[in-house]
């Protein structure tokens, strides 16, 4: 646009901003008065108002109801406890906020009253669907964030009378600027407090969220001195479920607070993390000198405020403080702070700090009396700081010369480190900036761009770009891998993380960085259910993180919990020790003042699975129910994390309540399909264990359908999860056998024998169990086809595979193998051998205390009857054999099990080791790692 149009645009925007806050009837008179007969200006403002009120795409949004005053009333939403409204807290452009209370566990010993801030959406004179769109987006954004300095989402939805609401953590605090003034906080303590705010904003940026409305009113400080970031009402989120939250700068300009808005926000340009850096710079300016850099007076007009921001002309805080003559707790603002604030408030986003972490790093340098990068200091400046840090030693004149020489060397080393750190920070921030910009519809020709697509582009670039220094590439590749893991895309995370690990060998990478890469890689392998690869990575990551300087307790705990999952999935032998270790983890978390609730939930899920592996069904179900209950309090109703905890409860319920387990699986699969999609390891894991549960219940056609679907899905990631694929195929072959399709069962497993043997030879307990179970099925298929030689060969190989641990680890397969060897010997005419196998089977049943209705007892009775029939040929023996055969087909952990049949958990446990490992794939999309 030409200069005249540009100036008209800049003058029109603040008028439109102010008009949007008025009722519709008041807007036109206001616009006419402000434009003072300038028709071109009036047309420009009207165009802006029409653009802001555009309602395209509203058809899919729910009805918008006005939020009338509800003090004293009781509201409820589907699946939520009732909220009793206590009093009104405040009102903003996006809604009305009330203090409310709900009772959890009412009537139980654990009854708890929880206070929340209920936010209702209201129109307030703003027409169109945009308020509801922002309200819905705020809920989705908050559901992705879990940080101690961000007020978290508790619940949300639509009330019975159609009002949209959010239930948020109630923060009883005071806005940060007033809190600092009331406590007369010294400058250094203000900076320390501000650093916590920076950490929260940086966390949001790492989760691809820009706040876009940072101001003191959205940062409350509690009585304990902890800041809490509030109000993500106009934040921006890229949505991995399949959509994109567009940069709606035009439609959101009415909701931002002008005094804290960046120049690019005023101009309606695509936004990056630099917009939040600017707003934090304004807040920092205010904390330093008690005045805002622009429009300090509340009555400043939108036009004058907008023009002041756009020109970028402002005084440093020190000069502003001296000029105002306002009283201050400190004599003057240090030049370093001036430099930091002014760098954050540079008009061009490219000239500001490249990220909030870079701003925080410079403040930490100031607090540590180290050179700040914002200040172009000379050698004397660096020397002065060095002397300040070593004041006693530097007092002797004779030492000054030595210090100068030493300082020169140290300064060179330090500058090299700073240059590397600067390059690293700039590259990471630039990469995140590109993520946001590439997802903007204006850059994508109007098409929707998902986070997955943006990450794929970035990964392809990083994998091929060799001119970036190795440490910088590692940082970027680690960020990529973690982002993939958070989306449940472990298969996509593995290549960049492996590349990062390879690059670390080319330079002196520290223990922390190496541990973080290994932890992310272990998580990726867990997500694709490759436990044999994940376990050693987790173990090494824990060692490195423990060696790294600093406090990394949360990172170590996260890896430790992941390791417990993987070890439990690989073998049941460690179940007892895992129960003990998990309880230690829970006690460690409970002892904290503010425990990480997600880590606590993940540990509870491990405890439930380990209890199930120990046949403690009652304890496992109780732990899983508790975890699901806590998850429902922590996450919103449609959060994918709830699928994971529902899945855990379904798994541990399979033995005691197979019908209930099937219903839980159905719900989990439907939710996962709706929220994430019918693809990937998560859906495949759900379907496989759903098929196992249906098989146990006796629903053979449904079990076949579920396992066949999973077998198709797993082909896309089989090279990363070979053991899971073999487990799924073996389960499907068992279903085929029980449906009388022995030829199909053999055809399914025969081509897998070579891979089964290779995997088992590598030593993975899961792979060894897969091979043993597959050989048993192949032996039974050969028996069904009358091939005694093949049956004997397969059963003997299964017996050798199980070895001495077979009766303990695989009791079902062990008993079926003994019975199968007896049947094969009898079919071959070797009655003596058949009698020996029968004796071993009988001894095994007695030692394992098998129930009369169990599969092992039925197999023994059938073999005994057939031996009698072979010896005497009597009709009575044939009858007994027929009854035993019917009993055998009636009850099995892997086969049909009607509700009337009592399953003997001591001899046919359904919780074989692989049963819980799909939770890793499902947890990848729900748990925030």
C-alpha angles and dihedrals in degrees: 000000000000121000095261093053091045092055092046090051091051092049093046097051099068090047090053091046092054093043092054090062091058129082112265093252091056098048103078096050089048092050093048091050093049096047093051097206096319100136095187090053091048092051090050092052092046090051090053091050092051092048092050091050095050110135102193113148098022097124094087095050123096122252115285115227126187117251105232122187108292103174110150095016130116117234129187140182131200110286094005134106117250117271119216110210111226107176145332115270102183149303135243139170092281103045153314120285124210134183108241139173135210133185119231121202092006113199094016130104087251095057110151133183113217124194117210140172109244114205118198123194117234134176097228092184095313111121129200134046098288097095091055092044090054091044092053091045091051090056093050092048095049090049089063096050127082112166130137091235096049120079103241131224116250104177142340145173140099125316123232090264094052103262117141114227144171124209108210137180106278108236112198100200150106129258110270099246094051092043090055091048095047092050092041088230115197118240096255092051090049089054091050090051091047090052089063089055089051090052091054093048091046089051089053090050090052086056090051095254125133113196096203095186106065112158137134091267090061093049113070125183118214127220087262090059096252117138119224124199114221143182115039089177096131098025120131124237132181106220118220093190090079111288140075130233101225124220094257096184093149096050094040098049091093091060101047121092106247098211090060098037120115123235091252090055090053091050094048093239124153108279133226135176088289090078090064091045088057093049091049088051089056091049091048091049089054094048091050101049105010093243134094116243092230130031096357090175112078090222093061107130119246090240096053091043093050092049092049092053093045094053091051092214112143140143121247112255092254094056092041090054094049092045094050094050088215116157114258138188090228130050096234142345111262116247090237091059090047089054094047094049094046092049091053089051099051111136095230111068090214090062095051125082108301090233143355089259089059090052090049092047091056091050089051089051089054092050090049093049091244126136112280117223093222092068122075093215128175127230093273090057092056091044092051090055091047091052091048090056091048100034098149098049094042093057091083112084092213090060096051094077092051090048091052091055092044091046092053091057094043092046091056091050092045093049090051089053091046091050091052091046090048092051090047095049093044093050094048094046091045090051092051089046089055090049090058095042095047090054093053110108090224088063094042096052092254096304123128115257122198127209088245091058093047092048091049090054092047093047092051090051094048094047091055101035109093101167095079114094113260097245090052093048090049092054091050094045090050090052089050093049093049091049091052090049091053089055091050091249100130092154090060092044095057100071097051092043092049089050090051091051091050092049092051089066089064095064140023099280114185126241093254095053093045091047092051093052092048091047091052091046091049089051090051092053090047090053092056089044097246098141098167089062096040100052100063090044091054091047093051092044091056092052093050095046090051090052094048117101116252134034113306098157096134093049091049092048092050092053091043092055091047089051091052090053092051096045091050091049092051098053142353092221092090096046095107094048090045090054089053094045093046091053088053090053091050091049090049091052093045090054091062122097091229108018120199101254095201092054088048091053093048091051091049089053091052089050091053093050093047092049089051091051088055090053091248092138096165093052093043093051092046092051093045092049091050091050092050091047092051091045091054088055093047102043133048117255097263098042111130089226089075090062089061096051091044087052092053091052090048091053097050091045095056096094101041100032111018094166092051090046091055091052091051090051092051091053093046093049093048092049093046092048091051097043104035109008139253093283143089136030093309096060092039091053092049092050094047095054091039086057091050090051092048090048090053090049091052097247095134101169092049091045090051092050093049094048093045090053090050092047089057094047094048091059089076093062102021093117088062096039107034095151093053091049091051091048091052094048092048091051090050091049090054090054090050089052093053089048090055093253098127093151091055091048092052093045090052097051104031094076090051097057096095093051091044090055094046093049093046091049089058088067103244109149090216092052091048091051091048091054093047093050093045092051090051091053091048090050091051090047090053090050090051089054093047095248103139095172095055090043092053092047093051095043092048091051090050091051091051091048093052092046119170094334094059101095091050102040101031108023094158094051091043094054093045090050093053091047091046093051089051092049092048092049090049091048088052091050097252101132094167093056090045090054091051092052089047090053091051091048092050091049090048092051091049094048093048092046091235115196118244091249095048125119093245094054091046091050091050092049091049093049091047091051093049091050089053090047091051091050099043107011090220122162090229091062091049090053092050090048092052092050092048091049091052091049091050094053090045098064133033137129090237097032138053116316116179116206090251092064115084110225114222103222093189094063104025108033114181092201096084112165101268093052096093104038099091087072087079092062092044093045090054090075097039113033113072103235 
